[in-house]
Amino acid sequence: MKLRAILFFLYLSISSYAQEQEKSKFNWSAYIDIYYQYDFNKPSNNNRPSFVYSHNRHNEFNLNLGYLKAGYADSNVRANLALAAGTYMNANYASEPDLLRNIFEANAGIRLGRKNNLWLDAGIFSSHIGFETAISKDCWTMTRSMMADNSPYYEAGARLTYTTNNGRLLISLLALNGWQRIKRLNGNSLISWGSQFQYKPNSRVLINYSNFIGTDKPDSARQMRYFHNVYSSMELSDRLSVLIGFDIGQEKRLGSVGYDTWFTPVGIVKYKATNLFSISGRVEHYNDRSEVIIASNTQNGFQTNSYSLTLHYLVRENAMLRVEARSFKSKDKVFEKNNIPANSNYLIACSLAINL
């Protein structure tokens, strides 16, 4: 009887432990980013310029991004599902079917082999391009750069990723439905491709190269697009960090053997005054003379500089309050002020972002 009782006790203990281990493989999270923004050009429809896709409403309190996320991960399998809402979702998912417009993330992956960090993931996931994401709290500035707003935030397809055991090198190869598309463009039969190479020589330096090869046009036009993104972040000291990035893209000119080119450099400096307060300054330029990405309908196309200054206050480890001032100056009158064309734009914005 004693032996049977002992065995029964061991069974209950092992069963309870197994259930706890299984539960620990699931994780739940949430994120919310509330903002207020005042555009001194006072747009009549309260929308920021058309090339702005994140924090894009004027003179109102609004939700930029809020999501609920469920995840599962063990040593060989992982999956994520996040449903979201906000002005970011409204702007970026406008071309997607109604049933897909609230899917922030939906992907599953398997490890290929037991002794290496080689994973195959498929579904909808964050873009492999750029140093900024839709999650403002994780970025160096409150608002997104023109570079980020006009390159993919998300993508759908399959991704093969290898990471070295020491975590210093990451290599990804991707097959995609297109340039920030879940539903492939009607009339386009081509799969798009991408790759990413990320290297961390030490804990203070990160170097990244990403690209995109494909088209965002139907087969009748067959305008191939080649896009390259390079950036590096460096911690110069415990308080001072620098981030520099450069994008360049080319798209085949319709009815010609030539290509139209656009490019954008950006630099950000961040200074950590205390454990709670930090400040970051950004300077950037977007040059799309041929209006491949941003249509301005002006003589010189879209050629715009932007400067910003952001104050960060870490309320709690999971909560950040920010205030940002930003200016834009364009070669042509690509903005509107009181319904009159203008070549400059100024704003001030604040946000409270919390992740749970």
Buried (B, 14 or more C-beta within 10 A) or exposed (E): EEEEEEEEEEEEEEEEEEEEEEEEEEEEEEBBBBBBBEBEBEBEEBBBBEBBBBBBBBEEEBBBBBBBBBBBBEEEEBBBBBBBBBBBBBBBBEEBEEEBBBBBBBBBBEBBEEEEBBBEBBBBBBBBBBBBBBBBBEBBBBBBBBBBBBBBBBBBBBBBBBBEEEEBBBBBBBBBBBBBBBEBBEEBEBBBBBBBEBBBEEEEEBBBBBBBBBBBBBEEBEBBBBBBBBBBBEBEEEEEBBBBBBBBBBBBEEEEEEBBBBBBBBBBBBEBEEEEEBEBBBBBBBBBBBBBBBEBEBEEBBBBBBEBBBBBBBEEEEBBBBBBEBBBBBBBBBBBBEEEEBBBBBBEBBBBBBBE
